[in-house]
């Protein structure tokens, strides 16, 4: 899946300490969102996937972590 130039994987790694399965879920969610609207994974797609995954885990979400 192509990714947009704004994707910063190092930033995602620093913000979210997650296990491999959770990371996979975020990526799959972002890929589905991208396929639905444009074909490129963006930071917005990844952050949306991260928010959903953190919610599923019952973890608190810091709004500052959701800013691109």
N, C-alpha and C positions, 0 to 999 in steps of 0.2 A: 504494500500500500504506500503510495507516495506521501511524503510529509511536507508541510508548508515550511518556509524558511523561518517562521517564528517559533518553531518547536525547539524547546530547550530541555533536553533530557537530564542534563546535570542539575538544573534547577529543580526538576521533579524529584530527582534522587535525594537532593538535600532536604526538601520540604517534607517528603513522605517516607517514613521508615516502614516499609511493608515487605511481607514475604512474597516469594515468587508467584504463588497462585493469585494473590491480590493484584500484583503488577500485571499478570496475564489478563485478568478480568478487566482492568482499566484499559489495556491496549485493545482488547476485543470490543469493548464498548465504544471506544474512540473510533475504531475502524468502521463499525456499523453506522455511527453518526456521520462519519466522513462519506461513506458510500451513499448515504441518503441525501447528502447536500454538498456536492462538489468534488468528491473523490480524493481530496487531500486531507490528511490528519493535521489538525491545527492544535495550538495550545489550548484553545477553548474546548475542543473535543476531549483532550486529555484531562483537563481540569474538571470537566463535567463527569467524566468517568471516575476520577478520583473522589469527587464529592459523593457519588452514588456508592462507591465501594466503602468509603468511610462510614456512610450512613448504615449500610448493611452490617458493618462490623460493630455498630453502636458506639463509635468513637466521636468525640466532640470535634466539630469543624471550626477552625479558626478562619474567619473571613479574610484575614491578611494572607493566608496560604492559598486562597482561591483567586488571587489577583495574578494576571499574566506577567 
